[in-house]
Amino acid sequence: MAKGWFRRKKGKLVYFWYNAIGNERSKTLGPATMTDEEAWVKVGELQLGQRVGRPDPANATFGEVLDHWLAYGKTKTGQDKDDSTKKTDERNAGTTCHIGLTVWRRTCSRLKSSSG
Protein backbone atom coordinates (compact mmCIF):
# COMPACT_ATOMS: atom_id res chain seq x y z
CA MET A 1 0.00 0.00 0.00
CA ALA A 2 1.18 3.54 -0.71
CA LYS A 3 2.72 5.76 1.95
CA GLY A 4 0.37 8.67 1.58
CA TRP A 5 -2.81 9.92 3.20
CA PHE A 6 -6.18 11.40 2.33
CA ARG A 7 -7.81 14.69 3.22
CA ARG A 8 -11.27 15.85 2.33
CA LYS A 9 -11.21 19.50 1.32
CA LYS A 10 -13.93 21.63 -0.24
CA GLY A 11 -16.01 18.62 -1.25
CA LYS A 12 -13.10 16.74 -2.83
CA LEU A 13 -10.97 13.79 -1.75
CA VAL A 14 -7.27 14.63 -2.05
CA TYR A 15 -4.31 12.22 -1.81
CA PHE A 16 -1.14 13.64 -0.22
CA TRP A 17 2.46 12.39 -0.11
CA TYR A 18 6.00 13.68 0.44
CA ASN A 19 8.52 13.75 -2.40
CA ALA A 20 12.27 13.03 -2.07
CA ILE A 21 13.14 16.45 -0.64
CA GLY A 22 10.29 16.46 1.85
CA ASN A 23 7.85 18.72 0.03
CA GLU A 24 4.19 17.83 0.37
CA ARG A 25 2.56 16.99 -2.95
CA SER A 26 -1.11 16.27 -3.69
CA LYS A 27 -3.54 14.99 -6.29
CA THR A 28 -7.33 15.34 -6.27
CA LEU A 29 -8.93 11.93 -6.73
CA GLY A 30 -12.64 12.66 -6.78
CA PRO A 31 -15.59 13.79 -4.68
CA ALA A 32 -15.35 13.71 -0.88
CA THR A 33 -18.10 11.07 -0.82
CA MET A 34 -15.63 8.51 -2.22
CA THR A 35 -14.71 5.87 0.37
CA ASP A 36 -11.10 5.28 1.43
CA GLU A 37 -11.18 1.84 -0.21
CA GLU A 38 -12.29 3.35 -3.52
CA ALA A 39 -9.65 6.03 -3.14
CA TRP A 40 -6.84 3.48 -2.57
CA VAL A 41 -7.95 1.69 -5.74
CA LYS A 42 -7.73 5.00 -7.60
CA VAL A 43 -4.25 5.65 -6.13
CA GLY A 44 -3.20 2.26 -7.50
CA GLU A 45 -4.70 2.94 -10.93
CA LEU A 46 -2.92 6.31 -11.17
CA GLN A 47 0.29 4.77 -9.76
CA LEU A 48 0.57 7.61 -7.26
CA GLY A 49 2.24 5.33 -4.72
CA GLN A 50 5.31 5.25 -6.97
CA ARG A 51 5.76 9.01 -6.50
CA VAL A 52 6.17 8.80 -2.72
CA GLY A 53 9.73 9.66 -1.72
CA ARG A 54 10.82 10.21 -5.33
CA PRO A 55 12.01 13.41 -6.99
CA ASP A 56 9.55 15.46 -9.03
CA PRO A 57 10.58 15.15 -12.69
CA ALA A 58 8.93 18.48 -13.49
CA ASN A 59 11.19 20.27 -11.00
CA ALA A 60 14.45 18.49 -11.89
CA THR A 61 17.56 20.66 -11.95
CA PHE A 62 20.13 20.50 -14.71
CA GLY A 63 22.51 18.76 -12.31
CA GLU A 64 19.98 16.04 -11.46
CA VAL A 65 19.29 15.38 -15.15
CA LEU A 66 23.01 15.30 -15.91
CA ASP A 67 23.71 12.95 -12.98
CA HIS A 68 20.99 10.60 -14.23
CA TRP A 69 22.33 10.77 -17.79
CA LEU A 70 25.88 9.99 -16.63
CA ALA A 71 24.68 7.08 -14.48
CA TYR A 72 22.56 5.70 -17.34
CA GLY A 73 25.69 5.11 -19.47
CA LYS A 74 23.94 4.11 -22.67
CA THR A 75 24.03 5.39 -26.23
CA LYS A 76 20.98 6.69 -28.09
CA THR A 77 20.39 3.18 -29.41
CA GLY A 78 20.43 1.69 -25.90
CA GLN A 79 23.82 -0.01 -26.14
CA ASP A 80 26.34 0.35 -23.31
CA LYS A 81 28.85 3.14 -23.83
CA ASP A 82 32.57 2.33 -23.96
CA ASP A 83 34.52 3.11 -20.79
CA SER A 84 36.52 5.80 -22.60
CA THR A 85 33.29 7.50 -23.70
CA LYS A 86 31.91 7.39 -20.15
CA LYS A 87 35.12 8.96 -18.81
CA THR A 88 34.99 11.67 -21.48
CA ASP A 89 31.36 12.44 -20.61
CA GLU A 90 32.23 12.70 -16.90
CA ARG A 91 35.23 14.91 -17.62
CA ASN A 92 33.18 17.19 -19.86
CA ALA A 93 30.50 17.47 -17.19
CA GLY A 94 33.07 18.32 -14.52
CA THR A 95 35.32 21.26 -13.77
CA THR A 96 37.32 21.05 -17.02
CA CYS A 97 34.26 22.06 -19.01
CA HIS A 98 33.73 25.81 -19.59
CA ILE A 99 30.57 25.73 -17.47
CA GLY A 100 30.90 22.42 -15.69
CA LEU A 101 28.53 20.53 -13.46
CA THR A 102 30.13 21.99 -10.34
CA VAL A 103 29.38 25.51 -11.57
CA TRP A 104 25.77 24.51 -12.29
CA ARG A 105 25.38 22.97 -8.84
CA ARG A 106 26.70 26.12 -7.14
CA THR A 107 24.40 28.30 -9.26
CA CYS A 108 21.37 26.11 -8.50
CA SER A 109 22.10 26.06 -4.78
CA ARG A 110 22.46 29.86 -4.75
CA LEU A 111 19.18 30.25 -6.62
CA LYS A 112 17.38 27.88 -4.24
CA SER A 113 18.73 29.63 -1.15
CA SER A 114 17.82 33.09 -2.44
CA SER A 115 14.27 32.07 -3.42
CA GLY A 116 13.46 30.20 -0.20
Buried (B, 14 or more C-beta within 10 A) or exposed (E): EBEBEBEEEEEBBBBBBBBEEEEEBEBEBEEBEBEEEEBBEBBEEEEBBEBBEEBEEEEEBEBBEBBEEBEEEEEEEEEEBEEEEBEEBEEEBEEEEEEBBEBBBEBBEEEEEEEE
